[in-house]
Amino acid sequence: MKATKRLLALLLAAAMTLAMAACGGSETPDQTEASTAAAPTETAAPVTENAVFRTLYASEVTTLNYLTTGNANEFGIAANLVDCLVEYDSYGNVEPALAESWEQNEDATVWTFKIRQGVNWVDKDGNVVAPVTAHDWVSAAHYACDANNDSGVFYTMSGVIAGADAYYDWTAYQLALPTAKDGTDEDGNPVKLITGEDGEEQVLEEVPEASVEDIGVKALDDYTLEFTLESSRPYFISMVSFGPYMPVYGPFLEECGDKFGTSNEYLLYCGAFVLSTFEPQQRRVMTKNQSYWEKEQVFLDAIESTYNAEASSISVTMYQSGEVDYADVSSDLLSAMMEDPATKDLIHPTRSDTSYAYWYLFNFDANFDEEYEPENWELAVNNENFRKSIVHAFNRMPALAANDRIDPESMKNNTITPAAFASASKDYAYYDGLAAYTDGDNFDQELALEYKAKAMEELTAEGATFPVKMLMCYNPTTSNWANECQVVEQTIEGILGADYVDIIIQAGPETGFLSAVRRTGNYAFMKCNWGADYADPETWAEPFSADSSYSFIFASEDPETQALYAEYLQLVADAKAITNDMDARYEAFATAEAFLLDHAFAIPFSISNRSYQMSDLNVFEGQYASFGVASFRYKDQHLYDTSMSLEQYQAAYADWLANLAG
């Protein structure tokens, strides 16, 4: 059994303190009415009987097949219905789940899990169907690696699990053969031809035969599971909480065929809940699994979700009337509701999401129109003093406020890898040279002007002209991005002067933005993002690799830039080679990341935007991880009789961070 989490007690204590502070003073009749409306925040208590969490939803799922879907809306349901080998506590610490224990070989290429005995698969009515065994992970892997099943999450095994790609390619080849026709190649040799996505005929390359038995997922016995990897992955444990790393009962999967995951009847459950009701575009109900192996940690009796196409516009009203327990507060309502005494103490942010991070990047391969002077830009961007002048002139807080007017500070990210993303003996963001960035801020007007003076002298000698044109693009379909760009332009030009830089804002296409802008280098300076695939800083080095469509540092022809970049790549390679000492590995990756920041190749900006909500759950009780499906789980969470306020949320978040650091 898990130890009782003390964060809840800290939160309730903070709530009581805030409530006592709010009780003093006299009240006018209006104030009395307002206090009555907000009173539940002062007496928040867990619901112990008939704890049913009621929500609305406006987007229906297209499948319940967790072995194929990569849609967050869909695997958010699966996270509560099917358990994984491991799970995470509220601080992101890995814990045993369906695996009681695990071990790795010396180079982290073979991982062995001991499966928990006594766990059962049940149907939607809670009837026991079969025990969960190691064979269920083998069945999942075989299914996902078969191209006939068109799994959208096969990529999590591709390049990771030994034999996965070979079998997928073989089945894809067999799938294409019936529609191929005979033809000849350029040399007149007989080949098979297929029609590509562009409508053009192309050669169907022959693929060597592969066997499903060669996939590196094996049941050594009923309760011993082994994964063999293509290469060393010391962070593999963080990859087994998503998609094809979730188990499936093979005989049932085979019996269902194409119907698997099409309704709650064609699904089996080994998680905290069963999908007892599934009525598309009406409602769905997840009911506590009475056969669950750790049901004492499931405090909700059910989650009832009702379909309503207008959920976003009516959920606030329904929350206030007591009809639902959760409501998103849209940005157009937020300011007014935060000023209204009847609602201001019911609103708090969604939890900070460190699975995505955003940075402003300099493009070293200028592929934009001549009117924006790409050659002049390439002179400027390869000058480190020029880059540093931009870094130190960039006051991020006004730009962040364009996205979150209530609490922009909470979005700020000072490193490439977000704080609280991963840790060994301490948070990764505090290793080596990163600590100074994590606890600091690049914005420094005096330094910006010092670097400006140096850059102007050096660039003038090289033949550059001023002001340097900086083409900054944005996606017009992304909320607030245009406003953010205007703020960035004003802050940087306001400090460095229009004689030095001319930031030109340009809207990209509404569709195909990444292909038209970022991936082609059609910008000079732009906000970009990256999402983590696993719990290791290696994932955050990928956008700066030599084959990435971010920044294109590798494309620079400047000798100094290339020398710095080569040094960075070597630092990353050295870090990747450390597989048996996570502290040493993190230290090495932190050295590489700090090098990237020291030489101003990127400007860290923010984590993912947060929204605001009224919710009768305490998110800090829930499981936490910046990858996989842990954050979607309702396990460990209580239902409370009201929502927490912004102040209570901030106090709880501060306690969470303190405990995380401790």
C-alpha positions in Angstrom: 0.0 0.0 0.0 1.2 3.5 -0.7 2.2 5.8 2.1 -0.4 8.5 2.8 0.5 11.7 0.8 1.1 14.7 3.1 0.5 17.2 0.3 -3.2 17.0 0.9 -2.8 17.8 4.5 -0.6 20.8 3.6 -3.2 22.0 1.1 -6.0 21.7 3.6 -3.9 23.5 6.2 -3.2 26.3 3.6 -6.9 26.5 2.8 -7.8 26.8 6.5 -5.2 29.6 7.0 -6.5 31.5 4.0 -10.1 31.1 5.1 -9.3 32.3 8.6 -7.6 35.4 7.2 -10.7 36.1 5.1 -13.1 36.0 8.1 -12.2 39.3 9.7 -13.9 42.7 9.3 -17.5 43.9 9.0 -19.7 43.0 6.1 -22.2 45.0 4.0 -25.3 43.1 2.8 -23.6 42.7 -0.6 -20.4 41.3 1.0 -22.4 38.9 3.1 -24.1 37.5 -0.1 -20.7 37.2 -1.8 -19.1 35.5 1.2 -22.0 33.0 1.3 -21.5 32.2 -2.4 -17.7 31.7 -1.9 -18.0 30.0 1.5 -17.4 26.4 0.3 -13.7 27.3 -0.4 -13.3 27.8 3.4 -14.7 24.4 4.3 -13.5 22.2 1.5 -13.9 18.6 2.5 -13.6 15.2 0.7 -16.8 13.5 -0.4 -16.8 10.1 1.2 -20.1 8.7 0.0 -21.2 8.5 -3.6 -18.1 10.2 -4.8 -19.1 10.7 -8.4 -17.1 13.2 -10.5 -19.4 14.7 -13.1 -18.1 16.4 -16.3 -19.2 17.5 -19.7 -17.4 16.7 -22.9 -17.8 18.1 -26.5 -15.5 15.8 -28.5 -16.4 12.1 -28.9 -13.7 9.5 -29.1 -13.3 7.6 -32.4 -11.8 4.5 -30.8 -11.1 2.9 -27.4 -8.3 0.9 -28.9 -5.3 2.1 -26.8 -2.9 0.0 -28.9 -3.5 2.2 -32.0 -4.6 5.7 -30.8 -2.3 8.6 -30.2 -5.1 11.0 -29.4 -4.9 12.4 -25.9 -8.7 12.5 -25.6 -8.7 8.7 -26.3 -5.8 7.4 -24.3 -6.9 9.7 -21.4 -9.8 7.2 -21.1 -7.6 4.1 -21.5 -5.3 5.4 -18.7 -8.1 4.7 -16.2 -9.1 1.4 -17.7 -5.8 -0.4 -18.2 -2.8 -0.3 -15.9 0.8 -0.2 -17.0 3.9 -1.9 -15.7 4.7 1.1 -13.6 3.0 4.2 -12.4 4.0 7.4 -10.7 3.3 9.1 -7.4 2.2 12.7 -7.1 5.9 13.8 -7.3 6.8 11.9 -10.4 8.6 9.0 -8.6 8.2 5.7 -10.4 6.3 3.0 -8.5 5.5 -0.6 -9.1 2.1 -1.2 -10.7 1.5 -4.4 -12.8 5.2 -5.1 -12.5 6.2 -5.7 -8.9 9.9 -5.3 -9.7 12.3 -4.9 -12.6 16.0 -5.0 -13.5 18.2 -4.2 -16.4 21.4 -5.6 -17.6 24.7 -3.7 -17.5 24.3 -1.8 -20.7 20.5 -1.2 -20.3 19.6 -3.2 -23.4 17.6 -6.0 -21.7 14.9 -5.2 -19.1 13.2 -7.9 -17.1 9.9 -7.3 -15.2 8.3 -9.5 -12.6 4.5 -9.3 -13.2 2.2 -8.9 -10.2 0.2 -12.0 -9.5 -3.5 -12.0 -8.6 -4.5 -9.2 -11.0 -7.4 -10.0 -13.3 -9.0 -8.9 -16.5 -12.7 -8.1 -16.1 -15.5 -7.1 -18.4 -17.6 -4.0 -18.3 -19.8 -5.5 -15.6 -16.8 -6.4 -13.4 -16.9 -10.1 -14.1 -13.5 -11.8 -14.0 -12.4 -13.1 -17.4 -8.7 -14.1 -17.0 -5.6 -13.4 -15.0 -3.1 -10.7 -16.2 0.1 -12.4 -17.3 3.4 -11.6 -19.0 1.9 -12.9 -22.3 -0.4 -9.9 -22.4 2.5 -7.6 -23.2 3.7 -9.9 -25.9 0.2 -9.8 -27.5 0.2 -6.0 -27.4 3.6 -5.7 -29.0 2.8 -8.3 -31.7 -0.4 -6.4 -32.5 1.2 -2.9 -32.6 4.1 -4.0 -34.8 1.8 -5.5 -37.4 1.3 -2.9 -40.1 -2.2 -4.4 -40.8 -3.4 -2.9 -37.6 -2.2 0.6 -38.5 -1.1 1.6 -35.0 -0.6 5.3 -34.6 1.7 4.6 -31.6 4.0 2.0 -33.2 6.6 4.8 -33.2 7.1 4.2 -29.5 8.5 0.8 -30.4 10.2 1.7 -33.7 13.9 2.0 -33.2 13.5 0.9 -29.6 12.4 -2.7 -29.4 14.7 -5.2 -31.2 12.9 -6.7 -34.3 10.0 -4.2 -34.2 10.9 -2.4 -37.4 11.8 -5.5 -39.3 8.4 -7.1 -38.6 6.5 -3.9 -39.3 8.3 -3.4 -42.6 7.6 -7.0 -43.6 3.9 -6.8 -42.8 3.7 -3.4 -44.6 5.3 -5.0 -47.6 2.9 -7.9 -47.6 0.0 -5.5 -47.2 1.1 -3.5 -50.3 1.8 -6.5 -52.5 -1.9 -7.3 -53.6 -2.3 -3.8 -55.0 1.1 -3.7 -56.7 1.5 -4.2 -60.4 4.3 -5.4 -62.5 6.6 -2.9 -64.1 10.2 -2.0 -64.7 12.7 0.4 -63.1 14.9 2.9 -64.9 17.3 0.1 -65.9 14.6 -2.1 -67.3 14.6 -4.5 -64.4 11.3 -6.1 -63.4 9.8 -4.5 -60.2 6.6 -4.1 -58.4 5.0 -0.6 -58.6 2.5 1.0 -56.3 0.9 4.4 -56.3 2.3 6.8 -53.8 0.5 9.5 -51.7 1.3 12.0 -54.4 -0.5 9.9 -57.0 2.8 9.0 -58.7 3.9 5.5 -59.3 6.9 4.3 -57.3 8.9 1.1 -56.8 7.8 -1.2 -54.0 11.1 -2.2 -52.5 11.3 -5.8 -51.5 11.6 -6.4 -47.8 13.3 -9.4 -46.1 11.0 -11.8 -44.4 10.7 -11.3 -40.7 9.0 -13.3 -37.9 6.8 -11.9 -35.2 8.8 -14.2 -32.8 11.8 -12.0 -33.5 10.2 -9.0 -31.8 12.1 -8.4 -28.5 9.2 -8.8 -26.2 9.1 -12.2 -24.5 7.2 -14.0 -21.8 9.9 -16.1 -20.0 7.2 -17.6 -18.0 3.7 -16.5 -17.0 4.9 -13.8 -14.7 8.3 -12.8 -16.1 8.5 -10.4 -19.0 11.6 -9.4 -21.0 12.2 -6.5 -23.4 15.3 -6.6 -25.6 16.2 -3.2 -27.0 18.1 -2.2 -30.2 20.4 0.0 -28.1 21.1 1.1 -24.6 18.3 3.1 -23.1 18.8 3.7 -19.3 15.5 5.6 -19.3 13.4 2.8 -20.7 11.4 2.5 -17.6 9.8 5.9 -18.5 8.7 4.5 -21.9 6.4 1.7 -20.7 3.4 3.7 -19.7 1.8 4.3 -23.0 0.3 2.6 -26.1 1.7 -0.8 -27.1 3.5 -1.0 -23.7 0.1 -1.5 -22.1 -1.2 -5.1 -21.9 -4.0 -6.8 -23.8 -5.5 -10.2 -23.2 -4.5 -12.0 -26.4 -7.3 -14.5 -26.8 -9.9 -11.8 -26.3 -8.1 -9.5 -28.8 -8.1 -12.3 -31.4 -11.8 -13.1 -30.7 -12.7 -9.4 -31.2 -10.7 -8.9 -34.4 -11.5 -5.5 -35.9 -14.2 -4.9 -33.3 -11.6 -4.5 -30.5 -12.0 -1.1 -28.9 -15.1 -0.2 -30.8 -17.3 -0.2 -27.7 -17.0 -1.0 -24.0 -18.1 -4.6 -24.7 -15.1 -5.1 -26.9 -12.6 -4.1 -24.2 -11.3 -5.8 -21.1 -10.2 -3.9 -18.0 -7.4 -4.3 -15.4 -7.2 -0.7 -14.3 -8.9 1.3 -11.5 -12.1 1.7 -13.4 -14.3 -0.1 -15.9 -16.2 1.6 -18.7 -19.6 0.5 -17.5 -21.5 2.8 -19.8 -20.5 3.9 -23.3 -23.2 5.7 -25.3 -21.5 7.8 -28.0 -22.6 11.4 -28.1 -24.7 10.8 -25.0 -22.6 9.8 -22.0 -20.0 7.5 -20.7 -19.5 6.3 -17.1 -16.3 4.9 -15.6 -17.1 2.9 -12.5 -14.7 1.8 -9.8 -13.3 -1.6 -10.5 -14.1 -3.7 -7.5 -11.6 -6.4 -8.5 -8.8 -3.8 -8.8 -5.5 -4.8 -7.2 -5.1 -1.6 -5.2 -8.7 -0.4 -4.9 -8.0 1.2 -1.5 -6.3 3.9 -3.5 -9.3 4.6 -5.7 -11.4 7.2 -3.9 -13.9 8.0 -6.7 -16.8 5.7 -7.1 -17.4 6.8 -10.7 -16.6 9.4 -13.3 -19.8 10.4 -15.2 -19.2 12.3 -18.5 -22.1 13.8 -20.4 -21.9 14.8 -24.0 -22.8 18.3 -25.0 -21.6 20.1 -28.1 -21.8 23.4 -26.2 -19.8 22.1 -23.2 -17.3 24.9 -23.3 -19.9 27.6 -23.1 -22.3 26.1 -20.5 -20.0 24.2 -18.1 -19.3 27.3 -16.0 -23.1 27.9 -15.5 -23.7 24.2 -14.7 -20.8 24.1 -12.2 -22.3 27.1 -10.4 -25.7 25.4 -10.3 -24.1 22.2 -8.9 -24.8 20.1 -11.9 -21.2 19.3 -12.7 -17.9 19.2 -10.8 -15.6 20.6 -13.4 -15.7 23.5 -15.8 -13.1 25.2 -18.1 -13.1 29.0 -17.7 -12.6 30.5 -21.1 -10.2 33.5 -21.5 -13.1 35.8 -22.4 -14.8 35.1 -19.1 -11.7 34.8 -16.9 -11.1 38.5 -16.0 -14.7 39.2 -15.1 -15.0 36.0 -13.0 -11.8 36.7 -11.1 -13.3 40.1 -10.1 -16.6 38.6 -9.2 -16.8 37.8 -5.4 -19.2 34.9 -6.2 -16.7 33.1 -8.4 -13.2 34.4 -7.8 -12.5 31.9 -5.0 -13.5 29.0 -7.2 -11.0 29.4 -10.0 -7.5 28.1 -10.3 -5.2 27.1 -13.2 -4.7 23.6 -14.7 -1.6 21.9 -13.6 1.7 23.1 -15.1 2.5 20.9 -18.1 6.3 20.2 -18.4 5.9 17.7 -21.2 6.2 20.6 -23.7 8.6 23.5 -23.7 8.9 26.6 -25.9 12.0 28.5 -27.0 12.7 31.4 -29.3 15.3 30.1 -31.9 17.6 31.8 -34.3 17.6 30.3 -37.8 21.0 29.6 -39.3 19.7 28.6 -42.7 17.8 31.6 -44.0 15.4 30.5 -46.6 13.2 33.6 -46.8 12.6 36.2 -49.5 15.3 38.7 -50.5 13.3 41.6 -49.2 14.1 40.4 -45.7 17.9 40.3 -46.5 18.8 36.7 -45.7 22.5 37.2 -46.4 22.7 40.1 -43.9 20.8 38.0 -41.4 23.2 35.1 -41.7 26.1 37.5 -41.0 24.3 38.7 -37.9 23.1 35.3 -36.5 26.5 33.8 -36.7 27.8 36.6 -34.5 27.6 35.5 -30.9 27.5 39.1 -29.5 24.5 39.8 -31.7 22.7 36.7 -30.4 23.5 37.7 -26.8 22.2 41.2 -27.3 18.8 39.7 -28.3 18.9 37.2 -25.4 19.4 39.9 -22.8 17.0 42.4 -24.4 14.2 39.8 -24.4 12.0 40.6 -21.4 9.8 37.5 -21.4 7.3 38.5 -18.8 5.2 40.9 -20.9 5.2 38.3 -23.7 4.1 35.6 -21.3 1.3 37.8 -20.0 -0.1 37.8 -23.5 -1.0 34.2 -22.8 -1.7 34.2 -19.1 -2.7 37.6 -17.6 -3.4 36.1 -14.1 -0.1 34.3 -13.4 2.4 34.6 -16.2 5.3 33.8 -13.9 4.2 30.2 -13.6 4.7 29.7 -17.3 8.3 30.9 -17.4 10.9 28.4 -18.3 14.6 29.2 -18.0 16.2 26.2 -19.5 15.6 23.9 -22.6 14.6 21.0 -20.3 11.9 22.2 -18.0 12.3 22.2 -14.3 10.6 19.3 -12.5 10.8 17.2 -15.7 13.3 14.6 -14.5 15.6 14.0 -11.6 18.2 11.6 -10.3 19.6 12.7 -7.0 18.2 16.2 -7.7 16.1 18.0 -10.3 18.0 17.9 -13.6 17.6 21.7 -14.0 20.0 22.1 -11.0 22.9 20.1 -12.4 26.2 21.7 -13.4 25.8 25.1 -15.2 22.0 24.9 -15.5 21.3 26.0 -11.9 22.3 29.6 -12.7 19.8 29.7 -15.5 17.1 27.9 -13.5 17.2 30.5 -10.7 18.0 33.5 -12.8 16.7 35.5 -15.7 18.5 36.5 -18.9 16.8 39.9 -19.2 19.5 42.6 -18.5 19.2 45.9 -20.3 22.8 47.0 -19.6 24.3 43.7 -20.9 22.1 43.9 -23.9 23.5 47.3 -24.9 27.0 46.1 -24.2 26.6 43.2 -26.6 24.9 45.5 -29.1 28.0 47.8 -29.2 30.4 44.8 -29.7 28.2 43.3 -32.3 27.8 46.5 -34.3 31.6 47.0 -34.4 32.3 43.4 -35.5 29.4 43.1 -38.0 30.2 46.5 -39.6 33.7 45.2 -40.2 32.3 42.2 -41.9 30.1 44.3 -44.2 26.7 43.9 -42.4 24.2 46.7 -42.6 21.8 48.0 -39.9 19.2 47.7 -38.8 19.3 43.9 -39.2 16.0 42.6 -40.4 14.6 39.8 -38.2 11.7 38.0 -39.8 9.5 36.6 -37.0 6.6 34.3 -38.1 3.6 33.0 -36.2 0.7 30.6 -36.8 -2.5 32.7 -37.1 -4.6 29.8 -35.8 -2.8 29.7 -32.5 -4.5 31.8 -29.8 -2.6 35.0 -28.7 0.5 34.2 -30.8 0.1 37.4 -32.9 -0.2 39.5 -29.7 2.8 37.8 -28.2 4.9 38.6 -31.3 3.9 42.3 -31.1 5.1 42.4 -27.5 8.3 40.7 -28.3 9.0 43.2 -31.1 8.3 46.1 -28.8 10.4 44.9 -25.9 13.5 44.0 -28.0 13.4 47.0 -30.3 12.6 49.3 -27.4 15.9 48.3 -25.7 18.2 47.8 -28.6 16.8 50.5 -30.8 15.3 50.6 -34.3 18.8 51.5 -35.6 20.0 48.0 -34.7 17.2 45.5 -35.3 14.0 45.6 -37.3 11.7 42.8 -36.2 9.2 42.1 -39.0 6.1 40.1 -37.9 4.5 37.9 -40.5 1.6 35.5 -40.3 2.3 32.0 -41.7 -0.4 29.9 -43.5 -3.3 28.6 -41.4 -2.7 25.1 -42.6 0.7 23.4 -43.1 2.5 26.1 -41.0 5.3 23.8 -39.8 6.1 22.6 -43.4 5.9 26.1 -44.9 7.8 27.9 -42.2 9.8 26.1 -39.5 10.9 23.0 -41.4 12.0 25.0 -44.4 13.8 27.8 -42.5 11.4 30.5 -43.7 12.1 32.7 -40.6 14.9 34.4 -38.8 13.7 34.3 -35.2 10.7 32.4 -34.0 9.0 30.5 -31.1 9.4 26.8 -31.5 8.4 23.9 -29.2 9.3 20.3 -28.4 7.4 17.5 -26.6 9.2 14.9 -24.4 9.0 11.3 -25.4 10.6 9.9 -22.2 12.0 10.9 -18.9 15.6 11.7 -19.8 17.3 15.0 -20.9 18.4 13.2 -24.1 14.9 13.9 -25.5 15.5 17.6 -25.2 18.7 17.4 -27.2 16.9 16.0 -30.2 15.7 19.3 -31.7 19.3 20.5 -31.8 20.7 17.3 -33.5 22.4 17.4 -36.9 19.3 16.1 -38.7 16.7 18.3 -37.0 14.5 21.0 -38.6 15.0 23.3 -35.7 17.4 26.3 -36.0 19.5 24.5 -38.7 22.8 25.2 -36.8 24.4 22.4 -38.7 23.7 24.3 -42.0 25.8 27.3 -40.9 28.9 27.9 -43.0 30.6 30.1 -40.4 33.7 28.4 -39.0 33.2 29.7 -35.5 29.6 28.6 -35.3 30.5 25.2 -36.7 33.3 24.8 -34.1 30.9 25.6 -31.3 28.3 23.3 -32.7 30.8 20.4 -33.1 31.8 20.9 -29.4 28.1 20.8 -28.4 27.5 17.6 -30.4 30.5 16.0 -28.7 29.2 16.9 -25.3 25.8 15.3 -26.2 27.5 12.2 -27.5 29.6 11.9 -24.3 26.4 12.2 -22.2 24.5 9.6 -24.2 27.4 7.2 -23.7 26.9 7.2 -19.9 24.3 4.5 -19.2 25.1 3.1 -15.7 25.3 6.3 -13.6 22.3 8.6 -13.9 23.8 11.4 -11.8 26.9 11.4 -14.1 24.6 11.2 -17.2 22.5 14.1 -16.0 25.6 16.1 -15.2 26.9 15.5 -18.7 23.7 16.5 -20.4 23.4 19.6 -18.2 26.9 20.6 -19.3 25.8 20.2 -23.0 22.6 22.2 -22.5 24.4 25.0 -20.6 26.9 25.2 -23.4 24.0 25.8 -25.8 22.6 28.6 -23.6 26.0 30.1 -22.8 26.5 30.6 -26.6 23.0 32.0 -27.1 21.7 29.4 -29.6 18.3 29.4 -28.0 16.2 31.6 -25.6 14.1 29.5 -23.2 10.6 30.9 -23.0 7.8 28.8 -21.4 6.2 25.5 -20.7 2.8 24.8 -22.2 0.0 27.4 -21.8 -2.3 26.7 -18.9 -6.0 27.2 -18.8 -8.2 28.1 -15.9 -10.9 25.9 -14.3 -13.3 25.2 -11.5 -12.7 21.7 -10.4 -13.7 19.7 -7.3 -10.5 17.5 -7.6 -7.1 18.4 -6.2 -4.7 17.8 -9.0 -1.8 17.6 -6.7 -3.0 14.3 -5.3 -3.0 12.8 -8.7 -0.1 10.9 -10.4 2.5 13.1 -12.0 4.7 12.5 -15.0 5.7 14.6 -18.1 5.2 11.6 -20.4 2.9 8.6 -20.7 -0.6 8.5 -19.3 0.0 9.0 -15.6 -1.4 12.6 -15.5 -4.7 11.4 -16.9 -5.4 9.0 -14.1 -8.1 9.5 -11.5 -6.6 7.0 -9.1 -5.4 8.6 -5.8 -7.7 11.6 -6.2 -10.5 12.6 -3.9 -13.7 14.4 -4.8 -14.1 17.6 -2.7 -17.2 19.6 -2.1 -15.9 22.7 -3.9 -13.1 24.0 -6.0 -9.9 25.5 -4.7 -9.0 29.2 -5.2 -6.0 30.7 -7.0 -4.3 31.4 -3.7 -4.9 27.9 -2.5 -3.6 26.5 -5.7 -0.5 28.6 -5.5 0.2 27.5 -1.9 -0.3 23.9 -2.8 2.0 24.3 -5.8 4.7 25.9 -3.7 4.5 23.0 -1.2 4.6 20.5 -4.1 7.7 22.2 -5.5 9.3 22.2 -2.1 8.6 18.5 -1.5 9.8 17.7 -5.0 13.1 19.5 -4.5 13.5 17.9 -1.1 
